[in-house]
Amino acid sequence: MKVKIIDTAYGGYGVSKDENGKIIFAAHSVEGDILDITITKESKKFSYASINKIIEASKYRIEPKCIYSGICGGCLFSHIDYNKQLDIKKNIVLNAIRNIDFKKDIKIIFNENFNYRLRVNMIAHNGKIGFYKFKSNDFVNVEECVILKESLFEKIKYFVSENNITGSIYAIENNNNEAFAFIEVNKKINIKSFEKYFKGITIKYNKNIKSYGNETILYKTKYGNVPIGHKTFFQSNLYLLDNFQDEVLKYIKDDDKNIIELYSGSGFFTSALLNKLKNTNYKLISSEINKDSVIIANKNGFNIKNEDSLETLKNINYNIDFLFADPPREGMDKKVIENIIRIKPKKIIYVSCDPMTFARDINLLKDYYELYDLNIIDMFAYTYHIELISCLILK
């Protein structure tokens, strides 16, 4: 079937229509492509397709730097000109917030360098490392990864090879080239020397978990050190971490005294908030439900409460100047939003990694808050993932 790609959907799929107007999604395509496709999956409202042949390439199509582009399931935008990637993400966000009154332009903060990722989930198979093919459980061995920090890739590669590992591996590296890893193996192994690769490592086999070396490493940010553990979340783009903190802090004013931080993690934004507020008379309450994150954060002096965001808000009975929230991909629970409306903070800074759940939550707040500012920070270049920084003002 011959089609022309007319748009890009969230999830990285190019969009076309058949002769009856039915939507067709095709991965690894871009607006302007004319393709020969085969329908691979069909429903009443839309279909999915694979590309047989590029009949005419779009002006936005480039030669990918990654030799595994179109095979590995990772960088679905690696064949698209970077400026067009940014336009696609902006249009996806505008479409998501189409029912919200926002007239300003969306600023995009970006750095198009490769090798930006400082953490990764990989698959290991008989001493080789790689990823799954797109929408499949088929293993793709890779000898390089153009978006991953090179030193981290090398550590994973040689450690897995030396120990002939089969399983999954999560690894993260700080800006002092210290790395930490969590590995789940499908057969019992005797770990050879790990110290030349990782400061700390945890091995899980069945229900048995054993750790070696350090339990945490520190990432030095512009506003202080943030601890990292294998059970804690950390941001991914080493080139944009300082920008990320700066973009949040710019909304704090001198008269913001009572502040709440929800979904604190191990303190990436907490460190910035504390640094910004250190010479002022402030009251900051930070909370995080993940116990492991709270333990390592508080060892670093952050004083984060180990409680659910809803519990934090239920205990607030005074005026709040500034509420900061960085929830997981699923966004904020409806009851959390109800309590935000109850306490009516003067200002909300909402960081989101999913435009759809962001739009859903802002729609619930829009009767009480104006969406004053909205920015994209491109933490995931060459992928379809989108990170947002927003500011809402009480009406």
N, C-alpha and C positions, 0 to 999 in steps of 0.2 A: 504494500500500500504506500502511495506517495503522499507525504504531508509536508506542511511548512510549520515550523515552530514559531509561535506568536507571543509567547510569554514564558515566565519561569515561576513555578509554584514553590511555596515553602516545603522543604524536603529535598530540593535540588533537581526536581523534574522539569524538563521542558514541556510546554503545553501546546497542543495542537487540537484540531477538531476534524472529525470525519465528515463525509458528505451530508450526513444528517444532523450535524452540529453537536455530536457527542464528543465530550472532552477525552483526549488521549494524553497520557503522561508518558514521556520518554526520558529516561536518565541519560546523562552524558551528552546532552544536546544543548543548544543555546538559541535564543531568539534570532531568526533569520535563516537558520539551517533549513534546507530542503532535503528530506530524507526518504529513503525506502525503509519501511518498518514492518515488523510482524507483531500482531497483537498476542501478548503472552498471558494476559489475565483480563477478564471482562466482568463488569457488573452492569446494573441497569443505568447508572448515571455516568459512569466513566470507565475507561480501559487503561491498561498498562501495556507498553510496547518495548521491544528491543530494536536496536538499529541494525539493519542489514547492510546499508550503504549510505554514505553521505553523498547525495547527488550534487548539491551545491552548498559549500561551506559558508556560514555566516561571516560577516565582517568582524564579528566579535570573537570568533573562534581563533585560538592560538595553538601553537605547538606546545604541549605540556612539558614542563621541566622534569616531571616525574615519569620515569619509564614504565611505571605500573598504572598510569592513569587509564581509567576505563576497565581495569581488572580488579585492583584492590578496591574495597568498599569505602575507602576513606575520603579522599579529596574530590568531591563531586563537581567542584568548580575549577579544577586545575586546567581545563581546556578553554577557560573563558578569560578574556582580557580583564586585568584587575579593576580598571575603572568601571567596566561593565558589571563586574561582581558587586561593587559598591552601589551602583544604580539599582541592581536587582534587589539587594537587601533593603534599600530605602523604599522601593515600591512595595515590597512585601509588608513592611511596617506601616506604610500609609494605607494600604488596603486593610490591614488588621484594625487600625484605629479609625476607619471611615465613619463610624457612628459617634465619634468623640470630637468635640469642638476644639480643633487645634489648627491655627492658621499660620504658625511660624514655620520656617524652614527647619529641617532636621540636619543638624551638624553631624559629620562623620569624622571620628578620630581614628587614624589608621597608621600602619607601618607595614609596607608590603614585603619586608624581608622574609626570606625563607628561613628554615631551621629555627623557628620561633617557639615551638612547643617544648615546654620543660617537663611535661609529664605525659604518660602514654599507657594505654592498655594494649598488649600484644599477645599473640598466640605463639606458643613454642611447640614444635613437632620434631621429635628425634634430633634434638640439638640445633634445629633451624628456627629462625624467627620470622614472623610475618603477620598478616591480617587475614580476615575472611574476605572472600569475593563479595561483590555487591549483592545484597539480598540472598545470601547463601551461607552455608556452613563449610564451604570448600576452602581449604587452606591455601594461601598464596605466600610462598617464601619470598622475602625481599632482602636485597643486599644493601639497600639504602632507603632513607626516608627523607625527602627534601623539606618537610615541615618540622621534623623533630630535631632537637638539639643534637649536633653530631656526636659530641662526647658521650651523651646518654645512650644513643643508638649503639655506639661501639661497646660500651659496658654491657648492655643487654646481650648483644650478639655474642661476645666472647664468653661471657659467663654461662649462657645457655648452651653454647657449643662445648665448653669444657666439662659441663655436668650432664650433657646429653639429656636435656630436660624436655619432657612433653607435658604440656599443660597451659596455663595462662600466667601472664606476668604483668603486674602494674609497677611502674617505676617513675621516679621523679628526681630531678636534680636541681640544686640551688645555684646561685650565681657565684659560688666558690668551688664549683665542680665537684661537690659532694652529693652522692646519690643514695637513694633509699629504695628498697624493692619489697614487694609482696608477691610471692609465687605460690600458685596452687598446682600441685603436680598430680598426675594420675597413677604414679607408681613410686614406691619408696626409694629415696636416693640418699646417698651420703655426700653432703656438700663439701666440695673441695674449697680451698682458700677463697674467701669472698672479699677480703679486705682491700685487695687492689682494685675492686670494682665498686663496692658499696660500703658506706659507713654503717649501715644496718640492713638486715634482711630478715624477712619472716617467711617461713615455709609451711604450707598447709598440705597435709596428705590425709584424705578422709576427714576424720574429726580431730586429728592430731595437728596442733599448731606449735611451732617452735621458732623462737626468735634468736638472732645472733647480732652482736654489736649494739650500736646505738638504737634507741627507740624513736628518736626524732633527729631531724636536721633543722637548721635555721636558714630562712631566706631573708637576706638583708634588703629591706625596702627603703625608699627615700625617708620614711617616717619611723624607722626602727625595724628590729628583727621580728619575724613571724615564724613560729614553729610549724613544722610539717611532720605528719606521721602517716602511716599507710592506711589508717582508717579515717583520715580527715580530708576534707576537700581543699583544694588550692587552685588559684587561677592558672591559666595555661600559657599566656603569651608573654615571654620574658621581655619583649621590647615595649610593652604597653602597660606594665604594672604601675609605674610611677604616674603615667597619664591617668590611669583608672582612679587612683587615689585622689589625684589633683582635681579631677572632674567632679568627684563627690564633694570634696572639701570646699569648692568654690561657692557652694550654696549656704555654707554656715556663716552667719553674721555675728558681730560682737555681742548682740543682745540675745542670742540663742543660748539660754542658760540650762533649761531642762530638756534633756535629750534621751531618746530611746533608740537602741540599736537591736533589731530583731534578726535572727538567722546569722549569728556572728561568726560561725565556724571557729577556726582556731585563731582568729584575730587579725585578718588581713586589713579590714577597714577599721577595726578597733584601734589598731596601732596608729593609724592616721588621725582618727578622731581624738585620741588622747594627746597626740602631739600638737594638734591644732588648738586644743582647749587648755593646754597645760598652764598658761599664765592667766587664766580667767577663773571666775567663781562659777563653776558649773556643777551640774548633777547629771551623770551619765549612767544609765542602766543598760547593760548589754546582756543578751541571753541567747542560748543555743541548746537544742535538744540532744545533740550528739555528745555523749559523755566523754568519749575519747578526745574530741576536739576541745572540750572545756578543760579537761585535765592538763593537756599540754599548753593550752593558752594561759591558764592561771599559774602554771609553773614559770611562765614568762612575764607574770605580773599584770595580766589584763583584767582580772576580777570579773569574769563572765559567769552569769548564773546558768546552772544546768537545769533549764526548764523550757517547756513549750512556750511558743510566742503568745498563745492565748492566755496562759497563766500569767505571763509577764504583764499583759495589758489589763487583765482583770484586777490587778493590784494597783493600778494607776488611778488616783483620785485627785490629781492636781493638774494644772495647766502644763501642756507640753509644747515647747517651741519647735522642736525638730524631731521627726521620726524617720529613721533610716531602716530600710528593709531590703535584704538581698536573698529572697526565698529560692528554693530549688526550682527545677523546671516546671513542676506542677503549679507553681504560684502560691498565693496565700489562701488559706482556708476561709470559707465564707464567714465563719464566726470570728476569725481574726479581723476581717474587714469590718464586721459589725461593731467590734470593740474599738477599732480605729475611729469609726464614725462617732461612737459614744464619747471618747475622750477628746476628739477634734483637735489634734495637733495643728499648729499654725502652718506647718510645712511638712511635706512628705518627700523624701528622696527614695525612689523605688528603682532598684537595679534588677533587671530581668534577663534571663537567657532564653526566653521563649515569647515571641511577639503575640502569640495567640492567647496564652494565659495572662500575659500583661494586659492585653486589650480587654479581656473578660473582667479582670480585677478593676481596671480604671473605669469601666462602664458602671461598676457597682459603686464607685466613689464619685462619679461625675456630678451628681446632684449637690454634693457638698464641697467638691474641690475642682479648681480649674487646672487643667494640664498646662502648666506654665512653660515648661521647657522639655525637649526630648532630643536625645543624642544617641547615635549608634557608635559604639567603640568596637572596631573590627578585631576582636580577640581570636577569631577563627578564620583567618584568611585562607582562601582556596577551598573552603567548605561552605555549606549552606547555613551554618549556625550563626545566630545573630545575638549580640549582647546590647542591651539598652540601658541608658541612664536617664532617669526622668525626674522632674521636680513638679510637685503639685502644691498649689496654694489654697488655703481655706477661703471659701467665698464669703 
